[in-house]
Amino acid sequence: KSTLTVSPGFFDIFGFEAVEGNAALALKDPSAIVLTERTARALFGNTRVVGQELRVNNNRTAIVRAVLRDLPARSTISFDALVPFNPSDPQVQRDEHEWVNCGTRTFFRLNPQVAPAAVERQVLALIRKNAPSQNPTTRGSVVLHPMSKWRLWNDFRDGRNVGGRIEYVRLFTWVAVIILLIACVNFMNLSTARSEKRAKEVGIRKTLGSERRQLLGQFLAESLLLSFIAFLFAAAIVYSVLPSFGRLLGSELVFPYDKPLTWIIAAGVVAFTGFVAGSYPAFYLSGFNPIKVLKGTYLPGKSVLMPRKLLVVSQFIASIILISATLIIYQQLRFVQHRNLGYSQEQLLMVRSSEGADKHFSAVRNDLLQSGKVEAVSRTSTPVTNIFGFTSGIRWAGAPDNQEFVCGFIFADAGFAHTFKVKLLEGRDLAMNDSGRVLMNQEAVRQMGLKNPVGQEITWGGNKQTIVGVVEDMVMESPFGHPGPLMVSYTHDWSGRHNLRLSATGDIKSALATVEAIYKKHSPAFPFEYQFVDDDFAQKFANERLVGRLSVTFAGLAIFICCLGLFGLVAFSIERRKKEIGIRKVLGATVQSLLLLLSKEFLMLIGIAFLVAIPAAWWAMSTWLQHYPYRIEVGAGVFALVGLLILVIALLTVSLNASRAALSSPVKSLRHE
């Protein structure tokens, strides 16, 4: 279970509700444990468990002092149980006096009248007063980050918030607005393309005395009514697909029906859509000449077509940009997924360490290697897919006084490079009893300016360490960036993960069964928890995969709506030229020549849209790619593919309508003549 170690003031900051016991008092007891309802039911079958005993990590007994109501699925802080810090724990005692250790989160609840910047200055002054003056950390800064922004404003550079997931929210908000406008344009085009159906109605109303403003009001009211009906359907669809969409996003989504702001925004969107979509058709239809309409001599001129053509061009510009962006996102994702990581993830298994397995690790290692299912074994303090520890306290001979060197670090035991198949550039791997020995990666050596790093002594945490090897840079954090400095320090005392390189020739299912049996043998009181490194690393692409999937969905929707708009424009054009088509057929025009005649002007519109969209798409995606140090270059091939795709879709859309007109009997179009 996920257990947080917290201070007694935890419930003064967070208002979690206790359904059993007194949670605030519970955390003042070092032997206490606080459970959630779900955890209590899983362990005891009910929630009335205050006073019951539990074994924690199989090394101490804890007494249940309170049970909390289950946390919301969307809670920023998630846990199954809480235990208080133990004041007698040596690690806790060290942390109490360690001012440059950032391994524990500290929360503040500020008074409403207090400015966060003032608290930041006070905290920084406190650190500088108590931290070692020679530590570069004391020249840094302190930033208070509101919990309300953790989810969306989660990206920091040089101590400043530079956005995060909020960028995706803004991006898809704009995409949604663009698609809504494309749909509005479609409504305009289709309404005016079918205008002859209502021409006589307008003529009769005007003849009977209706003023233009009355007709404008009628048509706008119709548009608003359609927009409202569409909203009702949309709300029902959103309600039904929200759970599936939430699973796609990896988050529980709730439609806030009980929030007045929701309905205010909804009413605004309905009104905006109705007015935007209905404005042009209303002005167009209300402007008909009643005499020409009733005599049947009214025909829309070329000036009427021009606004529709511009609107269709704008639709395809947006669609081309969306499709180009989607392809470039997938190219970037594929490019990063196939980069050289500096180590091999193939058949690499991480097993969560336990007290029993660590206590008997030599026996565990021997059994694993002798099983024939495992090629190599090495322990690390944390998963190799992340660096949780950073230090600015490394010193070495020749280091400048103002050197701001921040280095990631992990602890490992013998065989680190061998197990992970990391290329050794200089020196050797970590070996048994290598206390005081470290490996450094290329980037660390480069930033430290070491010419002959092997054998060089460094000082870290007041202890001297010797560099015994230099390894190739490993991609352990963001796969989209360049690897930073890394130090691998030898330890045999504790670990967080046991890393196993499974045999490349064996069956994975059989190997896992053998490995589990060995861990159960030496650590029967703990569950066997494992994860393949490549699966864990793949989670780093989650945001980009999500953006890619949403981009495909939106691009497909935009193209579909654009095709409807193009279809409407073609229908409007054919209606205007039906007598011309009939005359041409009587004079011997072939179906192919008529198709070309009707298609070429629309293909020209697509060409114009392509020429405008490509520079815009190139600029937008080049700007987006600047966020990634490790990135592709936007090439012409993407735009050529997009152009071909749009051309094929447009040809099919135009041909469907044009072929029907070209194949129709000329008698129907000329009967009035």
N, C-alpha and C positions, 0 to 999 in steps of 0.2 A: 504494500500500500504506500501511497505518496504521503510522507510525513514531514511536516515543517517543524523546525525547532525555533521557538519564538520566546520573546521576553514577556514578563507578566503584564506589561502595558498593551499587549496586542489588541485586546478587546476595547481599550480606550480609543484606539485608532479606527478599528473596523467593527461595525455593528452587527456581527453575526449573532443570530438568535439562538439561545439555548432552549431546548425542549425538555431537558432533564439536567438537574444539577445547577451549580453556579459556576459558569465558565470563567468569570473574572477572578474568583478566588482560587479556582483550580490551578491556574498557572503559577500560583505562588508556592505550590507544593512541588519540589524537584522530582518526586516519584509519580507525578500525575500524568495522565494522558486524556485528551479530549477527542472524542470520535464524532463523525457525522452520522446522521441517521442511517444512511446506506451502509456505512462500514459496520455500525453496530448490528444491523440486521444480518449482514453477511457473516459476522463472527459469532453472534449469540442468538440470532433468530428473532430478536425484538429490540426495542430501544430502551427498555427499563434495565439498564446495565450499570448504573452508578454503584461503585463499590466493587465491581468485578475486577479480577486481576488478568493482566496480559503479559506475555513475554515479548520484549522488544529487542530485535536483532539477536535473540536467543542468548543475550548476555546480561539482561537485567529485567526485573519485574516492575511493571507499572500498574497503577490503580486508576480505573476509569472514574473521573471526577465530574464529567459533564458530557452531554450529547447535544450536538448542534443540528439545527434544521439543515437539510441538504442544500448545498450551494447551488445557485442558478448555473445553468450550463454555460452562460456567457460571462461568468465571473472572471475578473482579471486574475485574482488569486484562487488557485485550485489546490485542494488537499483532501486527504481522507482522514487524517489525524493530526493533532497538535501535541507537542511535548515541550515543556519549558527548558530553557538553558539550565544546565547543571553547574552551579557556581564552583563546585569542587573539581570539575573536569579540567585537566591541565590545558587542553586546547582552548577552552573558554577563558581561562585565566590569562593565557598568552594574548588572546584576541582583545581582552579588556585593555591591554597596554600597547597594542599594535595600531599605530595611527595611519599607516600606509597600506593596510590590508583592506582590500575592497571586496572580500569574499562574502560579507554579510550585508544585507540590505538594511538601510535605516529609513524609517518613515517619519514624516512630520505632519501634524495637523495644525495648520496655521490659523491664528485668529483672523477674522475677516478684514480687519483694518491693517494687517501687517503685509508689507510688500515682500514677495519672494526674494527679490534682489538683496534686500537688507539681511535676510536670513542667510543667503548664500555668502555674503561678506563675513558674517559672524562665524559661520562654520569654517570657512577658509582660514580666518584668523586663528581659530582654535587649533586647527591642524598644524598651521605653521608654528604655533607656539609649542606644541607638544611633539611634532615629528622631528626626526633628525635633520638638522639644518643642511647637511650635505646631500640629502636626498632630493633629486630633481622634482619629485612629486610636490614638494612644498612650493615650487614655482608654477604649479598648475592652477586649475580653477575648479570651482564647485558649481554644479548646476542642479537646481531642484526641478524635477520633471513631474508634473501633475499626473496622477494615475488615470485621469480622464483622457489623457493623450497617449497612454502607453500603446494602445492598439493601432492608432492611425499615425501618430507622430513619433515613430520609433527609430528614426535614423539620425545618428549624431556624427559630426565630423569636427575635430578640433574643439570639442566641448560645446558645440552649438547644434541645435536641432535644425536639420535641413529637410525635414519632411518625413517621408516613409510611405506607409500604405495609403495615406491621404492622397498621394499623387495618383494612385489607381482610382480612388473615388472620384477625384476631379476629372480624370481622363474619361471614365465611363459615364459621368454625368454629361460631359460634352457630347460624347457619342450618342447618348440617349436623346439629347436635345436635337442633334443633327438628324437622327432617324425620325423623330417626331416632325421636324420641319419637312423632311423628304415626304413623309406621309401626307402632310398638309398640302404640299405641292401637287401630289397625286390627286388629292381631292379636287383641287382647282382645275387641273387638266381634264380629269374625267368629267367633272361637272360641265365645263365649257364645251368639251367634245360632244356631249349629249344635249347641247343647248337647244337644238331644233325641236326636241321633245316638249320643251316648255315655251317655245317662242310664241305660239298662238295664245297660250295662257296669258303671257305678258301683254301681248297686243290687245286682247279682249279687256284685261283689267285696266290698261291705260285708256282704252276707248270709253270705258264706263266711268272714268274719272279718277282712277287711282294715281296718286302722285309718286314720283320716283322714290322719295324717302320712305313711303309706305311699303313699296316693293323691296327696298333695301332692308327695312326692318323685318319683313317676312322672310327673306332669304337668309338673313343672319340668324333669325330665330330658328329656322330649320337646321342651320349648321350647328348652332348651340345644342339643339335637341339631339342631333346625331352624335355630337361630342359627349353629351351626358350618357346616352345609351352605350356608347363605346366604353366610357368609364366604368359603367356597371359590369359589362362583360370583362373588362380588364381587371377589375377588383376581384371578381370571381376566379379568374384564371390565376392571378397572383396568389390568392388564398390557397388554391389547390396545388400549385407548383412550388410554393415557398419552401416546404420541407426538402424537396429534391434539390432546389437551388441552393439551400443551406448546406446540404451535403457536398455539393460541388465546390462551395466556398470554404468548406471545413469549419463552419460556424452555424450555430442555431440562429435562425432569423425569425423575428416576430413582427407581424404587421401591427403598428401601434394604433389600433382602432379607437382606444380610449383617450388618445391625445387630441385636443382641439386643433393643435397646429397641423396635424395630419390632414384634417378635413379642410382647413383653410388653404393649405397648399394644393390639395386635390381640386378644390373649387377654382383656384387660380389657374391650374393647368387646364381644366375643362374649359374655362372662359377663354384662356389664351388660344387653345387649339381651335375652338369654335370660331373665334374672330379671325384668326390668321387664315384658317382653311376656307372660311366662308366669305371673306372680304372681297377678293377678286371676282369670284363667280357672282356675288351679289351686285357689284358695280357693273359687271359685264351684262348680266341678264336684264337688269333694270334699265339699261341704256338702249334696248332694242327700239327701233322705229316702228310704231304700231301699224302704220299704213303699209310699209314694205312687208312686214311680217304677215299681215292678214291677206295681202295680195299674193304671198308666196314668192316674192322676188328678193327677199333678204338673203344675202350670202356674206359670211364673214370674210374680210379682206386679209391681205398679208400682214397688215399691221397688228391684227389680232393674234396671229401666230407667233410673232416675235417674242412676246413675254413668255409664252409657253416653252419656246425653244430655249430661252435663257434659263428657265426653271429646270428643264430637263438636263441641260448642261451642268447646272449646279448640283443636281442629284448625282450625276455620274462622277463629277469631281470628288464628292464626298465618298462615293463607293470605291473609286479607284484608290483613294488615300487609305481607306480602311483595309482593302484587300492587300495593298502593298505593305501596310504596317503588319498585318497578320503574317505574311510570308517572311518578313524580316525578323519578326519575333521568333518564329520557328527556326530560322537560320541561325540566329544568335544562340538559341537554346541548344540546338544540335552541335554548334561549334564548341560551346563550353562543355557539353556532356562528353565530348570526345577529346578533350585536352589531356595532356600528360600531367598526371597528378603527382608525380615524383615517387609514388609507391604503388604497389599492386593491390587492388581490392578483390581480386579473384579468389574465391573460396576462403575469404578472411572473415572469421567469426569473432564477435565480441561477447564474452560471457560476464554478466554482472558478478563481481566478487562478493564473497561472504566471509564471515569470520572463520568458519570451519575450513573453507577452501584455502584461505590465506594462511591459516595456521599450519596446514599440512601441504603447503604449495609444492614443496620438493617432491613429495609422493604423488601429488596430482600431476605435476609435469612429467614425471617418469612414466606413470600409467598412460598418460595421453600419448607420449612419444612411442611407447612400446605397443600401443594398440594397433599401429599400422594405419590408423585413420587420420592422424595428425602429423604434419611435417615439422612444425615449429611452434613454440609457445613463448610469449613474453607478456609481462604485466605492465600496465600503464595506470597513471593516477586518474585519467579521464578518458573518455572516448577519443579515438584518434581523429574523429570527424569534427572536433571542436577544440579550441584553445580557451580554457577558462581562467588560466592564470597569466598575469602580466606583471612584469617588474621593471622598475627604472633604477634599481639599486645595484646593478652590475658595475664593477670597477676593474680596470686592467691597466697594465703599464702603458703609459703613453696616451691615455684617454684625456682629452681636453677637459678643462674644468667646467666649461659651459655645455658639455655634451648632453643632449636630450635623447638618450638611447633607451627606448622602451622595447622590451623583448618578451615575447610569449614564452612560457615554459610548461613542460610536463615532466612528471617523474616516470621512470621506466627501470626495468631490471635487465638482466643479461639477455642478449640476443635481439635487441630492439630492431636494429637495421636488418638482420637476417629474417626475422618474422615478417616484417612489413615489406621486405624486398626493396629497401631504400638503397640507392646507389651511394656507396662510400667514395667520396672524392679524395679524401686524405685520411690517414690514420687507420684506426680499427673500430670495431663495434664495442659496445659495452659488454663486459664480461662479469663473471661471478666475483663477488667481493670487491667491486669497483667503487667503493665508497669514496666520495670526493672527486669523481670523474664525470665529465659531461661531454655530450656531442653538441656541436653547433651547426646550423644550416648555412648555406651559401650567403643568404641575405644578411644574417647576423655578422658573419665574418666581414662582408663587404662594408656594412655600416660601422663596424668597429675599426676598420682600417688595418686589419691584421694581415701581415705578409706571410708569416709562417705560423699559423694558428696552432698546429699540433704541438703539445707540450707547453703552450702558453698558460700561465696562471691567471685566474680571475678571482675576484672577491665578490661574494654574494651573501647577503644576510650576515656579514661578519665572519663567514667561513671561506677558506681558500678552496678553490676548485681547479682542476686541471683539464684542459681540452684534450681529449684523446682521439677525436675524429671529427671530420667535416662531412656532412651528408647533403645530398641534393635537396633543393627546396621542395617541401611537401605542401600540397593544397589541402589545408585542414579547416580553414574557415570558409569565407565566401568563394565559391568556384568562379565568380565573375571578376575577382580581383587578383592582384599579384601576392604571392606568399610573403608574409612579414618575417622578421627575425624570430628564430626559435632556438631554445636551449632544451636539450633532453638531459635531465639530471638523474644519476643512478640512485635507486633506492631499493631496499629489500624489506622494508618495514611494513608498508601498506600499499594498497592499490584500489582502484575503482573498477578496472576492467582486466580480465584475462583475455588476451588476444591469441587466437588459434588459427594457424594456417592449415586448413584441411587438405588431405591428399587430393591431388588433381585428378587421379584416376578412379577414386572410390565413389560409391553411391552416397549422395548427400544425406538421404533419409537414414541409411544405415549408420553413417558417420555420426549424425546427431544423436541417434539412440545410444551409441557407444559412449560418446562424450557425456551425455546425460547420466548414464549409469555410473561413470567414474566420479562425477560431481556428487551424485546421491550417496555414493559409497563414503566419500570423505566429508561431506557436509549434508547429512540427511535432514537436518532441521530447517534448511533453507530451500526455497524453490529454485529450480533451474531456469534462469532467465537469460536469454541470448538474443542477439540481433546480428544479421549480416551487415558488414560495413558498407557495402554498396547500397543496401536498402536505406540505411541511416543517412548516407550521403545524399541519396536521391531526394530527401526531404528538403534540401536546400534549393531545389528548383521549383518548389510548390507554387510560389507567387508567380513566376514566369509561366509555368504550365497553366495556371488559372487564367492569367492574362491572355495566353494563346487561345485557350478554349473559348473564352468570352469574345475574343476578337473574331474568331471564326463564326460564332453565332451571330454577332452583330453585323459582320461583313455579309454573311449570307442573307440576313434579313434586309439589309440595305439594298443589295442587288435585286432581291425579289420585289421590293417596293419600287425600285427604279424601273424595273421591267414593266411593272404595272403602269407607271407614268409614261414610259415610252410607248406602251401599247395604246394608252389613251390618246397620246399625241398623234400616233399613226392613224388611229380611228378618226380623229378630228380632221386630219389632213385629207384622208380618203373621202370623207363626207363632203369636204369642200371641193374636191376634184372629181367627183363621181361621173359628172357629165363629160369632163375631159377624158376620163378613162374609157367611157363608152364610145366616144367619137374615135379615139385612137384604135380601139378594137375593131370598129366598123371599117376603118381605113387600113386594117391589116396588121396592126401591131401584135407582136408575139407576146406570150406570157412572160418569157424571159426578159424582153425589153421593158415591159411594164414593171416587173419586179425591180429591175435596175433603176428605173425612173423613180419609183416610190421609195426605194431604199437609200439612194445615194445622199439625199439631203440629211437623213438621220445619221448615216455613217459619218458624215462630215461633223455633225454635232458631237458624236462620240470622239472623233479625232481632236476636236477643239478641247473637249473635257480632258482628254488624255494629256495634251500638251500643257494645260494649266495645272493638272493634278500632280504630274511627275515631279516638277521642281518643289512643289509644296510638300509632297510625301518624302522626298529626299532630305529636305531641310528638317522636317519634323522628326524623322527616324534617326538622322545623324545626330540631332540634339539629344534624343532619348538614349542613344548608344553611348554618349559621353559619360553617362552615369557608371559605365562599366569599364574599368581599366583594361580588362581582357575582352576584346570585342572584334566583330567582323567589320569589314569595310562594305558599305552599301554599293553594290555593283549594278551595272545596266541589265544584267540577266533577269533580275527580279521584275523590273519594270517591263521588259519585253514579254515575260510570261503573263503579267497582269494585263498588258495590252491585248495579247492574243485571247486571253480568257474573256475579257470584256467584249472584244470583237465578235467572238463566237456567240456569246449570250445575246448581244444586241441583234446580230443577224437572225438568230432564231426567233427573237421577239418580233422584229419587223416583218420577217418573211411570213409568219403565221397570219398576220393581218393583211399584208399586201397581197399574198397569194390568193386569199379569199376574194379580194376585190378584182384581181387580174383574171380570175377564173369565172367571175359572175357574168351573167348574160347582159350585153349592152342594151337590150330592149328595156330592162327595168330602169336603167339610169336615164334613158332618152325618151321615155314614154310621154313626159310632159312637153317635150319639144314637138 
